[in-house]
Amino acid sequence: MGEYLDQIPEKIQAHIRRITASSGLPDTEESVEQIAEGWLEKKALFEQRMAENGMNEVMLLDGDDAHGALIFTYSGSLLTIGPAFDTGRTIEYTSIGLRQDVPDSAVANESSPQGDILVDSVAEFTNGPVEKSSPVLAIAVVGEDLEPEEEQDLLSEVTQVLTEDFVEVNKTIVQS
């Protein structure tokens, strides 16, 4: 094992190895360490942006809850689940950007989660940008009660900032 991989929960380490294998980087322990270091940076950025924007971490997003959420998966991908409108939700998927086996990003309108979204479980979607995610590591919800349009704007803004943050992290991985 290595310095960075050892800092990642054991249940996620195999996931990091699979990401490395599909990243286009050499399949070496050095590459695993690079991906693990990047994953740790992304997790810290997710937590930082969540705190900066008054978001709270929860263990469950009830499928019937009309509020949206920002989700960080085991693979380091982001899922933005917009608040519920009459036509459904906007759900955006943003990958870690290094994987070659998933799209970089995808958006679907008129979508919805299939049931509850739980930490340590996959999230599944009806008409989603992806059918299901890798297991969920963290779920962040907006801490204040906002109108759906305001909540959607905040979630979109945080997603945009995190995506830019993650691109910068990926640049350091590729340049290593």
Sequence and secondary structure as in RCSB ss.txt:
>XXXX:A:sequence
MGEYLDQIPEKIQAHIRRITASSGLPDTEESVEQIAEGWLEKKALFEQRMAENGMNEVMLLDGDDAHGALIFTYS
GSLLTIGPAFDTGRTIEYTSIGLRQDVPDSAVANESSPQGDILVDSVAEFTNGPVEKSSPVLAIAVVGEDLEPEE
EQDLLSEVTQVLTEDFVEVNKTIVQS
>XXXX:A:secstr
  TTGGGS HHHHHHHHHHHHTSSS SSHHHHHHHHHHHHHHHHHHHHHHHHTTEEEESEE TT  S EEEEETT
S EEEE   BTTBEEEEEE  S  SSS SEEEEEEEEESS EEBTS  BEES SSSB S EEEEEEESS   HHH
HHHHHHHHHHHHHHHHHHHHHHHHH 
